[in-house]
Amino acid sequence: MVDANERARQSFLASVAARQTLVKVATLLGADGIPVMPLKGNALQLVHGADPVARPVTDLDLLVPPEHFDDAVKRLQNEPFSSNRPTSLTDPMRNWLFVGGPGLISVDLHGRLFGRSRYAMDTAGLFARGQRDERIGVSVVWPHPHDLFAHLAGHFVKDRIVNDTAHHPDDFAFLMEAAAIDPEALARHLRDVGLHRAALFTLAMLPSPSPSLERLQTALQAGRRDRLFVRAALEAVGTTPKDSLARRLTEPLLNDSVPEVLRGALLRRLA
């Protein structure tokens, strides 16, 4: 059994490896004019100061513009990764997992954050809203805090509904405070990118929302249908097994990009 000191050491080393790998990959792809955007825990650590022990990372999630995805894969295939494989040959997210070589951590390369039918977070918008700088010694585009929060919420929904897990629930309160996010502005953004109901579900699942998250919940202004859809999703998660049809039908209820008439039909199917 690994004790707390050893876990802390491993988390620190993983953080160092992730940063070194990011510098390596950003340098390689930058030479070909391909921008990169770190995601999730990597952005929380490197931009917002998350403690690598309290918020560990196990790989390096990177987003590249979809028009550059194939070129990025080809470039990294020729570099110091011991092996590589696609996460799925037909994956609409266009993921490719590169397994790190000596001193490097694995890279999960994405051409988009979610599948085409999930939410409305287009990659071009993410890069346009992001901040480019060289704080790690090489040019990287960091996600806007609103987009980082939205991605974390969408990922939380998938983990909780599809996989029955809930990784890093403290990320949301931490990001609200670390980035000094205005709840009203974030609520507007979540509506714009189709994650309004996903955020409501996420906040309802958190064990003890912080004051800033409570203000966000108020700012989201859940209407009657919002509450209906979120309640149905919460009941499905609480009462049905993760591989059931009810679970598979639940996630679209929280996707604001799905037409309302279709969500209504799904809700009747779950009733």
FENDAFEN-V227822 format. One record per pair of residues at least 4 apart in sequence whose ideal C-beta (glycine too) atoms are under 8 Angstrom apart, sorted by the first residue. I is the first residue (numbers start at 1). J is the second residue. D is the distance in whole Angstrom. If there is no record, write none. Layout:
i/j/d
I/J/D
I/J/D
This chain:
i/j/d
2/6/5
2/7/5
2/10/7
3/7/7
4/8/6
5/9/6
6/10/6
7/11/6
7/53/8
8/12/6
8/53/5
9/13/6
10/14/6
10/56/8
11/15/6
11/52/5
11/53/5
11/56/4
12/16/7
12/52/5
12/53/7
13/17/6
14/18/6
14/52/7
14/56/6
14/57/6
14/58/6
14/105/6
15/19/7
15/45/6
15/52/4
15/56/7
15/57/6
16/20/6
17/21/6
17/100/7
17/103/7
17/104/6
17/105/4
18/22/6
18/42/6
18/45/8
18/57/5
18/59/8
18/60/5
18/105/5
19/23/7
19/46/7
19/136/6
20/24/6
20/103/7
20/104/7
21/25/6
21/60/5
21/100/6
21/104/5
21/105/5
21/107/6
22/26/6
22/36/8
22/38/6
22/42/7
22/46/8
22/60/6
22/62/8
22/136/7
22/140/7
23/27/6
23/136/6
23/137/6
23/138/5
24/28/6
24/79/8
24/80/8
24/104/7
25/29/6
25/36/6
25/60/7
25/62/7
25/76/7
25/107/6
26/30/6
26/36/5
26/136/8
26/138/5
26/139/7
26/140/5
27/31/7
27/138/5
28/32/8
28/75/6
28/76/7
28/79/6
29/34/4
29/35/8
29/36/6
29/64/7
29/68/8
29/72/6
29/75/6
29/76/8
30/34/7
30/35/7
30/36/8
30/138/6
30/139/6
32/71/6
32/72/8
32/75/6
33/68/8
34/64/6
34/65/8
34/68/4
34/71/6
34/72/5
34/75/7
35/64/7
35/65/7
35/68/8
35/127/6
35/132/7
35/139/8
35/140/8
35/141/5
36/62/5
36/63/7
36/64/6
36/140/6
36/141/7
37/62/7
37/63/4
37/64/8
37/126/7
37/127/7
37/130/6
37/140/7
37/141/5
37/142/7
37/143/6
38/42/4
38/43/5
38/46/6
38/60/7
38/61/7
38/62/6
38/63/8
38/140/7
38/142/7
38/143/8
39/43/6
39/61/4
39/62/7
39/63/6
39/110/7
39/113/8
39/143/7
39/148/8
39/151/6
40/44/7
40/57/8
40/61/5
40/148/8
40/151/7
40/152/7
40/155/7
40/171/8
41/45/6
41/50/7
41/55/6
41/56/7
41/57/4
41/61/8
41/168/7
41/171/8
42/46/6
42/57/6
42/60/6
42/61/6
43/47/5
43/48/7
43/142/6
43/143/6
43/148/6
44/48/5
44/50/4
44/55/6
44/148/7
44/171/6
44/174/7
44/175/7
44/178/8
45/49/7
45/50/5
45/52/6
45/55/7
45/57/7
46/135/7
46/136/7
46/142/8
47/135/8
47/142/5
48/145/8
48/174/7
48/175/6
48/178/4
48/179/6
49/178/6
50/54/7
50/55/4
50/174/6
50/178/7
51/55/6
52/56/6
52/57/7
54/170/8
55/168/6
55/170/7
55/171/7
55/174/7
57/105/8
58/105/8
58/106/8
59/105/6
59/106/4
59/107/7
59/108/5
60/105/5
60/106/7
60/107/5
60/108/7
61/108/5
61/110/7
62/107/6
62/108/7
62/109/5
62/110/7
63/110/5
63/111/8
63/112/8
63/113/7
63/123/7
63/126/7
64/68/5
64/69/6
64/72/5
64/109/7
64/110/7
64/111/7
65/69/7
65/111/8
65/123/6
65/124/7
65/127/6
66/94/7
66/111/4
66/112/6
66/123/6
68/72/6
69/73/6
69/94/5
69/96/8
69/109/7
69/111/4
70/74/6
71/75/6
72/76/6
72/109/6
73/77/6
73/96/5
73/109/7
74/78/7
75/79/7
76/81/6
76/84/7
76/98/5
76/107/7
76/109/7
77/81/8
77/84/6
80/101/5
80/102/8
80/104/6
81/98/4
81/99/6
81/100/6
81/101/5
81/104/7
81/107/7
82/99/6
82/100/7
82/101/4
82/102/8
83/99/5
84/96/7
84/97/7
84/98/5
84/99/6
85/96/8
85/97/6
85/99/8
86/91/7
86/95/7
86/96/5
86/97/7
87/91/6
87/95/4
87/96/7
87/97/5
87/108/8
88/95/7
91/95/5
92/115/4
92/116/5
93/110/6
93/111/7
93/112/6
93/113/8
93/114/7
93/115/6
94/110/7
94/111/3
94/112/7
95/108/6
95/109/7
95/110/6
95/111/8
96/108/8
96/109/5
97/106/6
97/107/7
97/108/5
97/109/8
98/106/6
98/107/4
98/108/8
98/109/7
99/106/5
100/104/4
100/105/5
100/106/5
100/107/7
111/123/7
112/116/8
112/121/8
112/122/8
112/123/5
113/119/8
113/121/5
113/123/7
113/126/7
113/151/5
113/154/7
114/118/4
114/119/5
114/121/6
114/154/6
117/255/8
117/257/7
117/258/7
118/154/7
118/251/8
118/255/6
118/257/7
119/150/8
119/154/6
119/193/6
119/194/4
119/195/5
119/198/7
119/255/6
119/256/7
119/257/6
120/192/7
120/193/5
120/194/4
120/256/7
120/257/5
121/125/7
121/126/6
121/147/7
121/150/6
121/151/7
121/154/8
121/193/5
121/194/7
121/195/8
122/126/7
123/127/7
124/128/6
125/129/6
125/193/8
126/130/6
126/143/6
126/144/8
126/147/5
127/141/6
129/143/8
129/144/4
129/146/8
129/147/6
130/141/4
130/142/6
130/143/5
130/144/6
130/147/7
131/141/7
131/142/5
131/144/7
132/139/6
132/140/7
132/141/5
132/142/8
133/139/7
133/140/7
133/142/7
134/138/6
134/139/5
134/140/7
135/140/8
136/140/6
143/147/5
143/148/5
143/151/7
144/148/7
145/149/6
145/175/6
145/179/4
145/181/5
146/150/6
146/181/7
146/185/7
146/186/5
146/189/4
146/190/8
147/151/6
147/189/8
147/193/8
148/152/6
148/175/6
148/179/8
149/153/6
149/172/7
149/175/6
149/176/8
149/181/7
149/186/6
149/190/8
150/154/6
150/189/7
150/190/6
150/193/5
150/195/5
150/199/8
151/155/6
152/156/6
152/168/8
152/171/5
152/172/7
152/175/7
153/157/7
153/172/7
153/190/7
153/195/6
153/198/5
153/199/5
153/202/5
154/158/7
154/195/6
154/198/6
155/159/6
156/160/6
156/166/7
156/167/8
156/169/7
156/198/8
156/202/5
156/205/7
157/161/6
157/198/5
157/201/6
157/202/6
157/251/6
157/254/6
158/162/5
158/163/7
158/251/7
159/163/5
159/165/5
159/166/6
159/167/6
160/164/7
160/165/7
160/166/5
160/201/8
160/205/6
160/237/6
161/233/7
161/236/8
161/237/6
161/242/8
161/247/6
161/250/5
161/251/5
162/242/7
162/247/7
162/251/7
163/242/7
164/237/8
164/242/4
166/205/7
169/205/8
169/206/5
169/207/7
170/174/6
171/175/6
172/176/7
172/202/7
172/203/8
172/206/7
172/213/6
173/177/7
173/206/8
173/209/7
173/210/4
173/212/7
173/213/6
174/178/6
175/179/6
175/181/7
176/181/5
176/183/8
176/186/8
176/210/7
176/212/4
176/213/6
176/216/7
177/210/7
177/212/6
181/185/7
181/186/5
181/212/7
182/186/7
183/187/6
183/212/6
183/215/4
183/216/4
183/218/7
183/219/4
184/188/7
184/219/5
185/189/7
186/190/6
186/216/6
186/219/7
187/191/7
187/196/8
187/199/8
187/216/6
187/219/4
187/220/5
187/221/7
188/192/6
189/193/6
190/195/5
190/196/5
190/198/8
190/199/5
190/220/7
191/196/5
191/256/7
194/198/8
194/255/6
194/256/4
194/257/4
195/199/6
195/256/7
196/200/7
196/220/6
196/226/7
196/256/5
197/201/6
197/226/6
197/229/6
197/230/6
197/253/7
197/254/4
197/255/8
197/256/6
198/202/6
198/254/5
198/255/7
198/256/8
199/203/6
199/216/7
199/220/6
200/204/6
200/217/7
200/220/6
200/222/6
200/226/6
200/230/5
200/254/8
201/205/6
201/230/5
201/233/5
201/234/7
201/254/5
202/206/7
203/209/6
203/213/6
203/216/7
203/217/5
203/220/8
204/230/6
204/234/6
205/234/7
205/237/8
206/213/7
209/213/4
209/214/5
209/217/7
210/214/7
211/215/7
212/216/7
213/217/6
214/218/7
215/219/6
216/220/6
217/222/8
220/226/8
222/226/4
222/227/5
222/230/7
223/227/7
224/228/6
225/229/6
225/260/8
226/230/6
227/231/6
228/232/6
228/267/7
229/233/7
229/253/4
229/254/7
229/263/6
229/267/7
230/234/6
230/253/8
230/254/7
231/235/6
232/236/6
232/250/7
232/253/6
232/267/6
232/270/6
232/271/8
233/237/6
233/250/5
233/251/8
233/253/5
233/254/6
234/238/6
235/239/6
236/240/5
236/246/5
236/247/6
236/249/8
236/250/4
236/270/6
237/247/7
237/250/7
240/244/4
240/246/4
240/247/6
241/247/7
242/247/5
243/247/7
244/248/7
245/249/6
246/250/6
246/270/6
249/253/7
249/266/5
249/269/6
249/270/6
250/254/7
250/270/7
251/255/7
252/258/5
252/262/7
252/263/6
252/266/6
253/258/8
253/263/6
253/266/6
253/267/6
253/270/8
255/263/8
258/262/5
258/263/5
259/263/7
260/264/6
261/265/7
262/266/6
263/267/6
264/268/7
265/269/7
266/270/6
267/271/7
